[in-house]
Amino acid sequence: MLGKRSEFRLGERVAMLTAPFLSLALLGKLRRYRPIAAATVAQAMVAIAKESPRGPNVFEYDGMVTA
């Protein structure tokens, strides 16, 4: 998950810088592991909460970036 943090973590910073390049290799079934912005996840959560689907649900990358 990509976004700003108040604390500095070197490993996370390196991962955030390499994430755009890594995501190019994540195709097919691996697409669900692409990095996603925290703001996008938050927007998807609000949209899903308004729909109030019943039961346990799993929303993957494609479901959140199009929400």
Phi, psi and omega in degrees: 000131183258142177167173180278143177233151177283332179259151180264128175229117186302314181300319179293321180296316178298316179298320180292327179285328181269346184304316180300324180284321179295322183296336177295332181272348183271090183243165177062231182293338179281350181304328182296345181262010178296148178293147182221144180289141179301323179297324178293319178296317180298316179298318179295321179297319179295315180297318180292321179297325178292328178283336181045062176294142181276150175083176177289139182227150175235126179240120183262182186314304184298326179290335181269324181285342178261352182287000000 
